[in-house]
Amino acid sequence: MAASALLKSRVRRPSMLGKLAKAEDLLHFFPNGSYIGWSGFTGVGYPKKVPTALADHVEKNSLQGKLKYTLFVGASSGAETENRWARLNMIERRAPHQVGKEIARGINNGNIKFFDKHLSMFPADLVYGFYTKDKPNNKLDVVVIEASAITEEGGIIPGASVGASPELVQMADKIIIEVNTAGPSFEGLHDITMCDKPPRRKPYLIMAPEDRIGTPHIPVDPEKVVAIVESDYPDQTQPNAPADEGSQAIAGHIIAFLQHEVKMGRLPASLLPIQSGIGNIANAVIGGLSTGGANFHNLRVWTEVLQDSFLDLFDSGHLDFATATSIRFSPDGFKRFYDNWENYFDKLLLRSQQVSNSPEIIRRLGVIGMNTPVEVDIYAHANSTCVMGSRMLNGLGGSADFLRSSKYSIMHTPSARPSKTDPTGVSCIVPFCTHIDQTEHDLDVVVTEQGLADVRGMSPRERAREIISKCSHPDYKPILQDYFDRAEFECLKKGMGHEPHLLFQAFKMHQNLQEKGTMKIDSWE
């Protein structure tokens, strides 16, 4: 099989070109029941040719449910691969994070065995052999990694994400490399570290977001590489949701809070490294920092994922440097990034998720962590994963990595969301979260478009009054206040009033949503 000139320029180890193959000729490496790893994080840097060829094979030969795999990806993959595999009943087990309607449906109807895990811990636990403990050789059968280039030594230059690729390569019995020539080589943009096992683990000697401690490529044993596949499919990202009035109000509250912390001497004028999640609220916050009204300069970012708004922050001149494990731009954002490569490439660094989400580094740098939950309760517990306590959304992701270890742990959410029958039918501030991912011990600040509750140093009853007063939607404020007043009265009377709850009424708002389509209850009786 002849290699294209572009592929030859990307694969600098000649012996690797001798392993060039078509994706459809590699199906024999994927027998039923295989343990498989893919590169990818937040829908970028994932393999496309091989997963598509496997799905085509299953669909063409009516093998739905007969070829099923245990699939590990650093976080979410591309919808056109992972969703299709779920639709074709090709996934037996999946971890640790996913995005897509079909795979979520498979998880929640019980067809796919899914477990989520802190994204900093997942790669380490993989290398420890926790997820392959029932395999005779304690290895993943085959790992498919997307590369933007291959070095003379056979090292992999990743593309727009690193994720768990280094650890997947460490645990692979066989490796297939998809070299994607649809975009440029990302060589020089990565800082790769491999995973040591205790008692030989070393500290991450990082004191600032721009510090490098690794290599620009993922080291690979060439003997493990069984095939090279040329890929010319770009990542299928989606346009970003525009900031709305509510998300802009949340951003305004957060920026005012940060300005106050600077004024009080608890933050330097250039802040501390910023972490921001995904979504329109996160985009609004970063957008607010880039407009100039916030008046913060020489900013730095230590985060999981960079979205389009970070390009605006770079272009505004307020952002000096950013590090992440993934660049998840929209199609227009990637075009802008590639067209202005020389303006950005020396201000960015991509690392593995074990490093980008490392509690050790997050705590040392004093990161300002911001994330969006499903719901927050009046005592500042947060649910990031399970709607109504049961329906899995995407997974825990890195929210707890950051919120437990950041200097400032901020949860931002709309105060209410629409239900099918009521524009404000779902309160995001509730008496008691139906599932708890972040505890009351983790959060410093809760923010909605209604206001900001700074709960640092407060007792549970003080937190409840502050969150209800500052963050709840006007439709729910009297309902929540009534619950708290009743719970406080009953529990103090019984000498158990530290964190008052009425256990038989705590989920009445959720019950009403299921039965009547709204959380607006008539009374707590």
PESULGI-V992319 format. One record per backbone hydrogen bond with DSSP energy under -0.5 kcal/mol. CO is the residue of the C=O (numbers start at 1). NH is the residue of the N-H. If there is no record, write none. Layout:
# PESULGI-V992319
co->{CO & CO}
nh->{NH & NH}
This chain:
# PESULGI-V992319
co->{4 & 5 & 6 & 7 & 7 & 10 & 10 & 12 & 13 & 13 & 14 & 14 & 15 & 16 & 17 & 19 & 22 & 23 & 24 & 26 & 27 & 31 & 34 & 34 & 35 & 35 & 36 & 37 & 38 & 40 & 41 & 44 & 45 & 48 & 49 & 50 & 51 & 52 & 53 & 54 & 55 & 56 & 57 & 58 & 59 & 63 & 63 & 66 & 68 & 69 & 69 & 69 & 70 & 71 & 72 & 76 & 78 & 78 & 79 & 79 & 81 & 82 & 83 & 84 & 85 & 86 & 88 & 89 & 90 & 90 & 92 & 93 & 94 & 95 & 96 & 100 & 101 & 102 & 103 & 104 & 105 & 106 & 106 & 107 & 112 & 113 & 118 & 118 & 119 & 121 & 122 & 123 & 124 & 125 & 126 & 132 & 135 & 140 & 141 & 142 & 143 & 143 & 144 & 145 & 147 & 149 & 150 & 151 & 155 & 155 & 156 & 156 & 157 & 157 & 160 & 161 & 162 & 163 & 164 & 165 & 166 & 167 & 169 & 171 & 174 & 175 & 175 & 176 & 176 & 177 & 177 & 178 & 178 & 179 & 179 & 186 & 189 & 191 & 192 & 194 & 197 & 203 & 204 & 208 & 215 & 217 & 218 & 220 & 221 & 221 & 222 & 224 & 224 & 227 & 228 & 229 & 231 & 232 & 235 & 244 & 245 & 246 & 247 & 248 & 249 & 250 & 251 & 252 & 253 & 254 & 255 & 256 & 257 & 258 & 259 & 260 & 261 & 261 & 262 & 268 & 273 & 274 & 275 & 279 & 280 & 281 & 282 & 283 & 284 & 285 & 286 & 287 & 288 & 292 & 299 & 299 & 300 & 301 & 304 & 304 & 305 & 306 & 307 & 307 & 308 & 308 & 309 & 310 & 311 & 312 & 313 & 313 & 314 & 318 & 318 & 321 & 322 & 323 & 324 & 325 & 325 & 326 & 326 & 327 & 330 & 331 & 332 & 333 & 334 & 335 & 336 & 338 & 340 & 340 & 341 & 341 & 344 & 345 & 347 & 349 & 350 & 351 & 352 & 352 & 353 & 355 & 358 & 359 & 360 & 361 & 362 & 362 & 367 & 367 & 367 & 368 & 369 & 370 & 371 & 375 & 376 & 377 & 381 & 382 & 382 & 382 & 383 & 383 & 385 & 385 & 386 & 387 & 387 & 390 & 391 & 394 & 396 & 397 & 398 & 399 & 400 & 401 & 402 & 408 & 408 & 409 & 409 & 410 & 410 & 411 & 415 & 415 & 417 & 422 & 422 & 425 & 425 & 426 & 428 & 428 & 430 & 435 & 438 & 439 & 439 & 444 & 444 & 445 & 446 & 447 & 448 & 451 & 452 & 453 & 453 & 455 & 459 & 460 & 461 & 462 & 463 & 464 & 465 & 466 & 467 & 467 & 468 & 473 & 473 & 474 & 476 & 477 & 478 & 479 & 480 & 481 & 482 & 483 & 484 & 485 & 486 & 487 & 488 & 489 & 490 & 491 & 492 & 497 & 501 & 502 & 502 & 505 & 507 & 508 & 509 & 510 & 511 & 512 & 512 & 512 & 513 & 517 & 519}
nh->{8 & 9 & 10 & 10 & 11 & 12 & 150 & 14 & 16 & 17 & 17 & 18 & 18 & 19 & 20 & 228 & 25 & 26 & 27 & 29 & 30 & 34 & 36 & 70 & 141 & 142 & 72 & 144 & 74 & 75 & 44 & 41 & 146 & 52 & 53 & 54 & 55 & 56 & 57 & 58 & 59 & 60 & 61 & 63 & 62 & 66 & 67 & 68 & 33 & 71 & 92 & 93 & 36 & 95 & 38 & 43 & 81 & 82 & 83 & 84 & 85 & 86 & 87 & 88 & 90 & 89 & 65 & 65 & 69 & 92 & 113 & 71 & 115 & 73 & 117 & 104 & 105 & 106 & 107 & 108 & 109 & 111 & 112 & 110 & 114 & 94 & 121 & 122 & 123 & 125 & 126 & 127 & 128 & 130 & 129 & 135 & 138 & 173 & 174 & 37 & 145 & 176 & 39 & 178 & 180 & 157 & 12 & 154 & 151 & 157 & 158 & 218 & 148 & 149 & 327 & 159 & 165 & 353 & 168 & 169 & 170 & 171 & 172 & 140 & 143 & 226 & 227 & 145 & 178 & 179 & 229 & 147 & 180 & 181 & 231 & 189 & 350 & 352 & 215 & 196 & 200 & 205 & 206 & 211 & 192 & 219 & 156 & 222 & 224 & 225 & 225 & 175 & 226 & 177 & 21 & 179 & 181 & 234 & 237 & 248 & 249 & 250 & 251 & 252 & 253 & 254 & 255 & 256 & 257 & 258 & 259 & 260 & 261 & 262 & 263 & 264 & 266 & 267 & 265 & 271 & 368 & 302 & 370 & 283 & 284 & 285 & 286 & 287 & 288 & 289 & 290 & 291 & 294 & 295 & 320 & 321 & 274 & 323 & 325 & 326 & 307 & 328 & 310 & 311 & 311 & 312 & 313 & 314 & 315 & 316 & 318 & 319 & 317 & 299 & 320 & 301 & 349 & 303 & 351 & 162 & 163 & 306 & 328 & 329 & 334 & 335 & 336 & 337 & 338 & 339 & 340 & 341 & 343 & 344 & 344 & 345 & 347 & 348 & 322 & 324 & 191 & 163 & 355 & 356 & 357 & 358 & 362 & 363 & 364 & 365 & 366 & 367 & 369 & 407 & 408 & 275 & 410 & 277 & 412 & 383 & 430 & 380 & 377 & 384 & 437 & 438 & 374 & 375 & 387 & 393 & 389 & 390 & 391 & 392 & 387 & 98 & 399 & 119 & 402 & 403 & 404 & 405 & 406 & 369 & 410 & 444 & 445 & 371 & 412 & 447 & 428 & 429 & 426 & 419 & 425 & 427 & 519 & 417 & 376 & 430 & 378 & 437 & 382 & 442 & 443 & 455 & 456 & 411 & 453 & 413 & 451 & 448 & 454 & 446 & 455 & 458 & 463 & 464 & 465 & 466 & 467 & 468 & 469 & 470 & 471 & 472 & 472 & 476 & 477 & 478 & 480 & 481 & 482 & 483 & 484 & 485 & 486 & 487 & 488 & 489 & 490 & 491 & 492 & 493 & 494 & 496 & 495 & 500 & 503 & 505 & 506 & 508 & 511 & 512 & 513 & 514 & 515 & 516 & 517 & 518 & 517 & 421 & 521}
